[in-house]
Amino acid sequence: MFDGVETAISVHQNPDGGYIVSGSQWLLKTDSAGIEEWRKDLDSGHARSIEQTADGGCVVCGWIVSAEFEGTGAWLMKLDAQGNKEWERNLGRGYAPSVQQTTEEGYIVGVYAYCLIFDPGAIQRCDIRMIKLDSAGNTQWEKTFPNPDKGSRLSLLDPDLSVRQTSDGGYIIQPTQGTIDSRLTKTDSAGNEEWTETYDNMRTSSPVEQTADGGYVFLAREVLPQTGEFIDRNWLIKTDSTGSMERLKLLNYEYGWSVQPTTDRGYIVLAFKEGTGWLLIKTDSRVMEEWERHFNGDGTQSLQSAQQTSDGGYILAAAKCPDAHQSNPGDCHLWLIKIAGTPPR
């Protein structure tokens, strides 16, 4: 348990077997037993995503308040294995929800351009910028994909833009703002569009992940096409390498937060169900449920991230506050939870 954190965005296992955990304005590094090694405040930066890097450090993206951009600017920072800043970049007006180190140790960043964090109820045109940087953070190229929706309602509670490198060296883009349909766009290694697939009446609720067979998997909530209202039906969508739907699995929960492939070609799903609380669900490769684990049904614990570990188990990060709507981070605690690969029901 760690004091003074109001939310936990993500947790990743380090090459040394320890863990790096991020919140909105902090990073925390632990050893393999979950004992704190160092903690880093992000000062004016606000993190939305963090990824491990090959040198044992990490790269963080999100947004920063900037007079230059008359509001918020997309922001990126690289840290070494001890949490020291190596470099920092501002990437233009908007915010950056997605970053990943690429195979040649550069970086691919997904940006919602021109969107303002501080005006979340407004209708905004949130075009997608995909920016490729080298290992030192210098821009190599960028591509802009116009948002097909006339306007988008920006909400930090919604799932974010996801941009990931694919096994062929290209990229998969999953936008989520302002649409009732899910959409995947595949590009080549230079960011040129190869194909786009749309999944009607399915609102994306998790980042997309590539699977071992070259396909893709993500979670989505069903919506009414006439009104855009959510139906209490949640789906795991598995596609082939061209984006064509291969498998559709109905899951029994209110909201799905993330899905990740596991080493046995199954999936681990992080979800929330009213009256039950947070769920960790393990499926096999056919998406048949193998087990599920429940975590706290009283609403005070927010389970934000789950990742499979090198020993076949799982690490989870959760923030727990005295009240479900507690806004004082000094009264909240971060929990890291390590479980075995086959926990009992």
N, C-alpha and C positions, 0 to 999 in steps of 0.2 A: 504494500500500500504506500502511495506517495501523496503528500499533502499539497493543497493549493492549486489544483488544476480543475477547470470547469468542463473540459471536454477532451476526448482522446480521438484524434483523427485517424491515426493508423499505427500499426506495429509491424516491424520487419525484423527477421533474424539477421544478425551480422555474420560475416565470414568467421569470426572468432567464436561463434556459438552464443554470443550475447544478443541483446535486443535493443533496437532504437525505436522510441515512441515519440510521436509528435502530437501537439495540440495546436490551437490557433496561433499562439505566440511563444511557444517553447518547444525544446527538444530534450529528450531524456535518454541516456545510454545506460544499460545495465549489463552485468555479466550473465553467464548462462543460468545462474540461480536466481536471477531477478534482483540482484543487489545493485543499487545505484552506483555508477562510476563517475558520471558527470551530468550536469544540467546546463542548458543554454537558452537564454532569453533571446527572442528574435527582434527585440527593440521595436522598430516601426513596421516591420514586415508582418503580414498575416498569412499563415500557411494554409493551403488547401490540399496539398499533396506532397508526399515525401517518398523518395526512392533511394535504395542502397546503391552505391557505386563500387566499381571493381577494386578500388584502392582501400576499401573499408570505411570510407566516408559516406556522405549522402548529399543529395541535391534536393532543395526545397523550392516549391513554387507557390504562388498565390497572388496577393495584391498589396500595394502600398499606397498610402495617401500621398498625392503628388499635385502640387500647384501647377507643375508643368503640363499635366494632363487634365487640369480643371476637375479633379476628383480623384479617381483611383487609376493606378497604373499597374499593368502586369509586371510581376516581380519574380526573380529567380536568384537563388543563392546556393553556392557550393561550399560545403564544409569538409574538413579532413576528419580522420578517424577519432580525433580528440575533441571535435566540436568547434574547432577554430575556423573562422571564415577565410576562404581562399579567394573568392571573388563574388561579385554581386552584379546583377544586370536589371535595368528597367527596360521593358519591352513594348512600351506604348500604352495608350489608353485602353482600359478594360481590366480584365483579370485573367490569371493563368491557373486553371484547375488541374492541369495534367503535365507531368514531365516524366521522362524515362531516359536512362542512359542507353545509347545505341551500341551495336556490336563493335564499332571502331572506337568506342569510348567518347564519342560526342554525345549530344543530347537532342531529343525531340520534345518540343513544348507545344501544348495546345492552349490557345488563347481565345476567349470570348472577347472580340474587339468591340470597343465603343460602348460597352455596357457599364453602368454606374452601380457600384455596390450600395451606395447610400440612398438609392431611389428604387427600392425593390418592388414597389407596387406599380411602377410606371411601365408602359408599353415601350420596349426598346428594340432596336434592330441589332441583334447580337451576331454579327458575322463571325466566321471561324477563321482564325489564322493558325497555320501550322508553321513553326519556326524551327529550322535545323541549325544547331550550333556545334562548333568544334569543342575539343576537350578543355579549352581555355575560356569558353563562353562567348566566342566571337561568332556572329551570325554568318552562316554559309549560304543559306537560301530561305525563302519563306513563300508560302502559298496562302491565298485567301479563298474561302469557299462561302459564297453568299448564303445567308440563311433563307430557305425557301418560304418561311413563314413571314407574313407582313409585319409582325411584331412579336416580341417575346416578353414574358413577365419573368424578370430575374429574381430568383429566390435562393438564398444560401441553404435552404432546407431541401431543395431539389437535388437530384443527382447531377453530377457535373459532366462536362465534356471529357471524353476519354480518347486519347491518342496513344496507340501502342505500335511498336515495331513488330513486323510479322516475320515468319521464318524465312521468307524469300527476300528479305531486306527492304520490303515496302512498308506501308503503314495502314492501320485500320483506324477509322475515325468514327466515333459514336457521339453525335450531338444530342442534347436532351432539352434545350430551352424552347419553350413556347410551342410545343407540338404534341398532339395526342397520339402520334404514331412513332414507333421506333425506326431508326434508320442507321444503316452501316454504309460507309464509303471506304473503298479500298483504293490505295494509290500505289504507284511504283516507288522506287527508292529516291526519286527526285521530287516526289509529291504530286505527280500528275495522276489525275483520276483514272482508274481502270474500270470500276463499276460502283453502282449504288443500289442497295436493296432497301425497300420500305416494308415494314411489318404493321399492317393496318390495325388501328384500334388497340394497340399495345404500347403503353407509355413506359419507357425505359426506367428502371429503378436501380440499376447497378452498372458499374463499369463493364465493358466488354473484355473478355479474355480469349486468347487463342488457345485451342486445344491441341493435343499431341498429333492428331490426324490432319492438322492444318485448317480445321474449321474454327468456329467461334461460338461462344456461349455467353448469355446474359440473362438477367431477370427483367420481367415487365409486368405491369398492372394493366388489367383490361379496363377499357373505358367505353362509354356509350358514344357512338359516332355523332349523334345529333347534338349532344350537350357537352361532351368532354368529361362528364362525371365518371368517377371511378366506380367500378363494380368490385365486389369482394371476391375477385378471382385473380390469382397470381400465377404466373407462368415462368418456367425455365425454358428458354428457347435455345436450341442447338442447331447450328447451320453447318453446311459444308464449306469448303474453301472458297466457293463463289458466292456465298451468302444465301444460298437456297436453303430453306428450312428442312432439316432432317428429322428433328424430334421436338415435340411440344409436351411439356409435363405440367399438369396442374398441381400446385402446392398449396397446402392448407395453412395459410397465415395471412395477416393483414398487409404486411409490407416486407419486401425483400431488399436487403441492404447490399449484399455482395454474393457472388458465386465465383469459385476458383476451382480449376482442375486439380486433382490430386495425383500422386505418383502412380496409383493403381488404375488410372484413367477414369476414376469416379469424379465426384464433385463435392465440395463443401459449401453449404449455403448458410449465410447469416441472415436471420429474419426476425420479425416481431409479430406477436400474436396477442391481441387484447385478452386480458384475463390470465394469460400464461406467462407473458413476458418475452424476453429474448430467447431465440432458439438457434442452436447450431445443429444443422441437419447434414448427415453424410449419406450420399447415394453411391450406387455402383455405376458402371459405365452405361447402363441402360436407363439410368435415372430412377432406379428403384431404391427406395429408402432402406438404408442399412441400420441407422440409429439416429436418435436425436437427443440433444442435451438441453435442459431448460435452465435459464438464469434469471432469477428475481422477477416476480410479477407485479411489484408494487409501483413501478414507474420511476423509481428514484435512481435506478442504475441504467446507464446508457451504454450499451455494448456497441462499439463503433468499428472494430476491425478484428479479423481472424486470418491467420496464415498457418499453413502447414510447415512444420519444422523438419530439420534434417533427420531427426530420429523417428519420423513418421507420426508424431503427435501434432498438437496444435497450440499456438499461442494466441491469446485474446487480450484486447485492451478495452477497459471499461472505465467510465467516470461515474462516481456515485456521490450524490448530494443529499443533504437532509430532507430536501423538498424537491419534488419533480420539476418545479419551476425556479429553483434556486439560481440566482444570478451572481452570487458572491463566490468567486473561485476559492477564497480562503477557507470556505466551509466544505469544499468538495475534496474528493480523494480519487487518485488514479489507482486502479487495480490492474495488475497483470495476472492472467490466469493461464496456467499451463496444464493441459490435459493430455492423456494418452491417446493413441490412435483409435482405440476401440472402447470408448467409455460405455458404462452400462446405461440403460434407459432410465 
